[in-house]
Amino acid sequence: MSEQGFTVEVFQNEYLPEGGRQVDAIVTVTSPDTGPPAAQGGTDAAEVIIIDCSGSMGAPQSKIDHARKATRAAIDVIRDGVAFAVVKGTHEALPVYPPNGTLVTASAQTKDLAKRAVAGLQPSGGTAIGRWLGLARQIFLQSSAPIRHAILLTDGKDEHESESDLGAAITECEGVFSCDCRGVGTDWQVAELRRISTALLGTVDIVPDPEGLSADFEAMMGTAMGKQVADVILRIWTPQQAVLKFVKQVSPTLDDLTQRRTQSGPLVGDYPTGAWGGAESRDYHVCVQLSPEAVDREVLAARVSLVVDSDVVGQGLVHAKWTADLQLSTKINEHLANYVQQSELAKNAQDGLAALEKGDERKAEQEFGRAVAIAH
């Protein structure tokens, strides 16, 4: 179904066996293609690049060298007219450019000045990621741009503040800006960066070789520059007595939205999805548990809507129908089955990494083995 340019498609097997309760569906949402953002001017977006400059970034020296190079590459991608800033992170947070802790409008001149300032970054001190986020928040609050995005790069653990300090900083930043996180090398904590990216509606990834930073930063900034619609809400209605077990984004990245639900009505919950680019497509796995009905009874299991500025801009329906025909109820929807396997693989891999960090090599081997089996 398409409304105002957004398209919503639902992939499922709507047939349930007698006594069946669980309905699974993949909901594919595609945003409208409204043309290149550059044609709309630059005041719709603000960008902050946060670079880890702690002492460990100098071991080896190539890490800080590539971080500087990647930051300069990202600055080149910023559209003229977009407000931007660069932040240096150690055991404190310091503005690099502009040096007064504000935002500056991107132009050939300001981007050149920013790249010169970045070229002088040197590693020293410790790591306090919450303070870095706090400074980014202060900078973003000076902008009324609807799309506010940060890139955060680190190579180490958040050692110079408490876990609660980081948690408080993340909470304060929620709803202010989105954040894509990257870990370079092997000493950073996956759980820390995933905690940030999940709360701030961004992505998290590893860049094992610092030489890959420039291409990754260019790609992230290019994606950010393509965002055209801010603060899109996934709104899901379910009938009385139903339980919405989970809502997960399964493509292009895996992201569990279940705990982000805010109640917007007696039977309705809202899930934030952040900003969208033109002609961008995302897939969501929606799982609903229903009360069993009689054979041949059909019900609406869920209504999935896309909401922008209180307006419904797209909608899709998830159905359920009980049947005594086993051929119907056991039919596999290939679109759904593919994502279920991907989610299982990702969970096994994440559990394996967590076990490895705790020194439980036996559990790690089991989880990685399951992931390999699913991949095959």
Summary of the structure (lengths in Angstrom):
residues: 376
radius of gyration: 22.6
end to end distance: 35.4
largest distance: 71.6
contacts: 1281
relative contact order: 0.17
helix: 35%
strand: 33%
